[in-house]
Amino acid sequence: MDTNNTQPRPNKKMGKPKFSFGWFYVALIFILFGGALFSGNMGGKEVPFSQFEQYLQKGYVESVTVFTNSKRTEFHIIKDSVKNIVAEPKGTPDETIYFTTIPSVDEFSKFIDNAKAEYNYSGVIQYKEDKDYFSVFLYSVLPFLLLIAFFVFMNRKMMGGGSGGGGIFSVGKSQAKLFDKSTASKVTFRDVAGLAGAKQEVEEIVSFLKNPKKYTQLGGKIPKGALLVGPPGTGKTLLAKAVAGEADVPFFSMSGSDFVEMFVGVGASRVRDLFRQAKEKAPCIIFIDEIDAIGRARGKSINMSGNDERENTLNQLLTEMDGFGSNSGVIILAATNRAEILDKALLRAGRFDRQIHVELPDIQERKEIFNVHLRPIKIDESVDVNFLAKQTPGFSGADIANVCNEAALIAARNNKTSVGKQDFMDAVDRIVGGLEKKTKIMTEEEKRSIAFHEAGHATISWMLQYANPLVKVTIVPRGEALGAAWYLPEERQLTNYEHLIDEMCATLGGRAAEELFLNQTSTGAINDLERVTKRAYAMVAYFGMSPKLANVSYYDSTGQSDYGFTKPYSEQTAELIDTEAKRIIAEQFERALSILKENAEGHHKLAELLIEKEVIMSDDLVAIFGERKWKSRQDELIEANEKKAEEEDEEEKELPEGTKALPEEQKTTEQPSSETEKDN
């Protein structure tokens, strides 16, 4: 089988030449050029009228033909007289046909009458019309041919038959790309690392299509649709590509924006055409990427028009997915990162029966993703996948792919033969903080201020239990920042009050160090102040963590408040929220000042070391402050995973040969499900 064939189905007319207007233009040019040459060739030699008069006087002319509709006159020379003309000017042909141009027919008639009287001319004189076929074609036939060609060309464009694709009559046709066995995606489930739960759900959909009797013999029904929900870059579209590569059924792929068009009714027409094609090829899969482009909740749009084209498209999609008709054998996959704004009718059971959450990978899943993206990269022995997974918290699958590619580019830029650990660290720094700007000029005073600021962050984060542990601090400008600090945030599912205030205190450490040790404040803390302010207001208005507004949340998870014109609370409550947020910020700023006063000596050493080296690592903080009292959650997770892997290896060693240990979830049927913790 030729896997490089891009045609969805074999074309029976492959051997026949395809009509092209280019050939028509070439033929027209040849006709005009050839006609012009033909019209200029009169079948003889042209001579001046005075020469014709001499031939007539000498008696060489046998007959004369005058064309009344032109000034052209043709005359024949007597064969016996041809030999007398050979001695004429060089190049005279040995022929009997000549022609000349006359002033007019009337003047020529008078001239012939005089010639008969003076020269005794007795030859034949004929008067007839000149049949110039080229002129007839040029002025009579060619305009009609051009007009017919123009109408054929416009008709082909309007019907969608031209080289440019669809026209005005095909604008309502579906724009979906069809992938079948010959054009299937080369991505498989092996290329999708991590996402164990999401991958299991999607693999089950493929299994439904390959072996439906296994599920329907017990009375079950095949799910009609599955919605992939998750942040950008987590692998939603990659899962869909894997489904296209694994399933042995036709796969229609398109984006939500492909339904949107400037013409009224086009979106609904394309939905109908898409499902018509899908029913013809059932069983099959339809994948709609970024479905929020047409799936936004009806009535909540800022578009105030009475006839919203997007809503008409959504109504047609709802009808096709689960309406009066049936779509047996057609499964719909969709992806979005804005599930909260989708219409409730779209999310109900019977349309999207399953919502598959594709979350950011944890440390173990990041390790698996790194192993996938490191396959084509030449790495050396210094690269530790566990270390890379630990240094990239919060990174999505797309971010990890970017890190691997950026590390390879950095190594190639430095003329290395393999990619090392430092290349990956530089790639992470490049993606998180931006490109280093070592050429930016700073005064000693500015450099000292930045060093004290960053040392304030590092000192407080090292002293607080729930603050993120420091990885690296630099005062080399990166991107728009004059200094930067890299931390290792804990990957926790729940965030407590202590976590929030410790992180807030560490964020205020830079401004506190400037005010305490330099007796000044600068604009360099604007990003810190913005983050702290947003977190304080979230604690009060969203999380209910203020004593005066306990257990109250004004957060709207439906996204409908984006179009509201009023606040969900009174002016007195707004003043109370402001007061409580300011109180929390002030308390943590005083706390930061207190910690810096207690550790002023270590802070100064750290700042001076930072001025000297410009970049310091966590080992430098250990040398100044000693080991951190609290172990990071990442280290605990890594130890737990390693311990679990060792226990499984020991269990397999104890089993007899030829047997295999059961998975953990099959060892007991009374193990509580993790779904009970969903509300937390």
Secondary structure, DSSP 8 states (H G I E B T S, - for coil): --TT---SS--TTTTS----HHHHHHHHHHHHHHHHHHHH--SSEE--HHHHHHHHHHT-EEEEEEETTSSEEEEEE-GGGHHHHTTSSTT--S-SEEEEE-S-HHHHHHHHHHHHHHS----EEEEE----HHHHIIIIIHHHHHHHHHHHHHHHHHTT-STT---GGGTTS---EEE-TTS--S--GGG--S-HHHHHHHHHHHHHHH-THHHHTTT-----EEEEE-STTSSHHHHHHHHHHH-SS-EEEEEGGGG--SSTTHHHHHHHHHHHHHHHT-SEEEEEESTHHHHB-TT-SS---SS-HHHHHHHHHHHHHSSSS--TTEEEEEEES-GGGB-HHHHSTTTS-EEEE-----HHHHHHHHHHHTTTS-B-TT--HHHHHHT-TT--HHHHHHHHHHHHHHHHHTT-SSB-HHHHHHHHHHHHH--B-TT----HHHHHHHHHHHHHHHHHHHH-SSS--EEEEE-S-BTTBSSEEEE-----S---HHHHHHHHHHHTHHHHHHHHHSS---GGGHHHHHHHHHHHHHHHHTS--SGGGTT-----TTSGGGG-SS-SS-HHHHHHHHHHHHHHHHHHHHHHHHHHHHTHHHHHHHHHHHHHHSEEEHHHHHHHH-S-SS--HHHHHHHHHHHHHHHHHHHHHHS-TT-----GGGS-S----GGGGTT-
